Every structure is written in C-alpha cells, then in structure tokens.
Amino acid sequence: MRITHKVDYGVRAMVALGRAQVSQPGVPVKRDVLSSGEGIPAAYLDDILRLLRTSGLARSHRGPDGGWSLGRPAADITVADIIRVLDGPLASVRGIRPHELADDGVAQPLVSLWVAVRASLRTVLEHVTVADLAAGTLPSVITDALVDPDAWRSR
C-alpha cells in the first residue's frame, strides 16, 4: 500500500486536532497553527480540511476565534475513515473493489488474494483511532505485530 502525501498530512492534522481537543477542550485550532506545527503546506491543508469537513470528520468554526476541531470524538475516528475520505477505498485493483473483481472476469484465487489484502489492511487501519495516535499509543493488536523483527525489515 502506498500512503499519499494527502493521507499522511490528513492523519497528522487530525491527530493534532485530537491532541488540541485534550489540551484545550472546545478551542478550535487555527489553520496556520496546524500548517506550521505539522509541516503541511497551508494551501494543501485547506483542501484536506475541506474534504474532512464535508465528510463530518472535521468541523470548521468561523470568526476571529475560529479554526478547526474534530467533527466527532477522537476515539470514534479511525485511520481507515481518514484514508477513505481522502483517497477512497482502502484497497482496489485497477479501481475495482476486490470483492467485485470476479464480475470483471478475474479468476480465483486472485479475487480471494485481493480480498485478503483488504482484510489485512482493515485489521490495522480500522483499529487505530485518532485518540490512540493523539495519546501516543497503539492498540495491542497492532503492537503485537510489531514484535516480529521482520515487520521492521525492508524488502
């Protein structure tokens, strides 16, 4: 899986909003603070925040004390939610969702392979929340996978 700049920046922005929600509840974060704090180009961040707002994951607040906040509790927003908003489905093959590949003439076991890849991505991305990342922790289902030294090896 390739993580795009848009997803990386989106996750970082949402985690920053999650941290702000804990440190200063009810106080929106200015776009410029998010941009400089996370090293995200401001114009690009505007596009990302707009998509996140449209989906309900982020909320904008107008006025001199305005800015951005999470659209729902940090514990209810997964990394998978952010990816789907910014980049679409977690896994697709030529733009087709894995379970629909058979309709496109793809034979088994390839269909099952790509469905399993999607399930594997879900195992991680649907279990890690903005709250986890804002707290600097990961669920045990994720940390257990990191014990294997092979997880850290590049191939």
Disulfide bonds with the S-S distance in Angstrom:
none
